[in-house]
């Protein structure tokens, strides 16, 4: 064991349950740490492992005693050959995951760990069990996490750590590669789909334009030709020469510029014409109103004259007042005559009733002959006719007609006054807009002439508006066609651009194919490595199985299952199977056929089997065991201690167990007295940690 | 790996690789394994570096294309 070592002493401070620095002096002997649970047995085993190898990143927080204000440190002094070395590992408090390791020689001179110590590696099952050995190859920086402890132990023993680790790495790599290829491939496909869709769309659009080309003839115009057409059209719209400042402007921009000019012209021209149209219409309305007023005045004057004629005809030579007097007189006469007539009638009636020959005259009160009175009354009655009813009626009618005509004349006079005022107002407003338009005494015919002229003007303006709309529609149509031409050119350019994109995408696909080819090559290498590894495993398994079987048989003394073998069907995965010499082909899974004790013993088998062998390719220096006898009965504890003694001939042992009594009884029986140290963590306190008793 | 076993294992793997691409890729991997401070971790790092280079090339080309086309 030139490169090997033996632990001379261990010093533990601030580590897990430990507080103040405590030293364990071994002097190359084995250590049996015996005592109750919870007093620090496992901590000592773990301290040795941590002192040698440290912690995976971040777990220094787990092993440091943060209630202890000072440092967390483990010192291991080791004898290598004839040289004494001190390995000191300290947790860097305040720095997460860090620790400081120093290796010094007997003179206190510091050395690099890697230069002096043999390459150390550890196979562990987490807490408790460790084999410390010198591997055949560079220790792995990261243990493959897809291997069980058993696999790691056996693989190490076979000297196949690197090939197996390489295979684990390749398997993971290939898995990651496949995921990545799918992801990147999907990204490329998505991009390709977008390009294809865009190209498809452009081809359809191009087809639509070619199906109904906006240009004349069969030949597709060039971009320059389309630009010239737009410039010429714009010049027509603006009535200006083509604008040189538009040189170098894109076709789309030229079309937009022409359209803007057209919209501007359309708006300004139409506004101007509509404004003039409104003005002319307004003037016409006023003239019409004036004309109506004049006409009404003429009509009124005519009616008034007619009425006056009728009045004159009605009155004749009389005046109206004379007529009124005449009618009044006639009424009075008529009234008197009426009364007298009534009296005569009454008297006549009386006389007729009176049959006497004489009668008193009611007037003179002289008796007269009745017949003579009757005749006289009749004659009076006849004389009272005076004015006839017909005459009176005629006079009444005449008067009524005359008065009615006078009222009509007065009404007409009022109306004409109003019309006159109105026509003067309209005339003033016309004069205000158009001075000199309404000369004094302007007649209705002149006004109507003016109205006709305004109508003609309106018609002319409407015609202009219509003509302009037609022109704008024509130009708009030309612009629309030019837009279609522009669209076609744009489609062409986009298709050319897409073709370039397609070319560049091919480069991407080429690079992707390189990546895929790389992955395929790695897969091939993985397969080759797996194949070679399996071949080597198959060659080495029988020998290993034999060793495992011996150790298993020695440890368990199982009455039936005495064979262990590694399944070949699951390679390179190592799966242990148990069998019996009585039925070597009847292979069973350990958990299916073994009891708890045998399974516990099985966990120890690799440590025993692979540590003792003299032809082992790996050199084992140290075996750390924590409570190896869980579930063991007394007899098997005995067997175990005997096997440990055998193992201890080759390696240094550190064994922690709660089976104090049993170990105290068995260890002296199997080990030389000077070859071991019993340490008992007797009690534990928060302030001082475990109390260690050395026996 | 132990030098002689290392060579043997590398050689046996190489013998199983049929394609030129695989053999070409295995050579530097084997060299990483054979280095005194090498091993599977170093081989993995080599592969990671190669893949990263290839992956970045694809992604950069695609990204450039996306930027160029405004996608």
Interface residues (C-beta under 8 A of the other chain):
Chain A: X136 X137 X138 X140 X141 X142 X159 X162 X163 X165 X166 X168 X169 X170 X173 X177 X180 X184 X187 X188 X191 X194 X501 X504 X505 X507 X508 X511 X512 X514 X515 X517 X518 X519 X520 X521 X522 X524 X525 X527 X528 X529 X531 X532 X535 X536 X617
Chain B: X1 X2 X5 X6 X9 X12 X13 X14 X16 X17 X18 X19 X21 X22 X24 X25 X26 X29 X33 X36 X37 X38 X39 X40 X41 X43 X44 X47 X48 X50 X51 X54 X55 X57 X58 X59 X61 X62 X64 X65 X66 X68 X69 X71
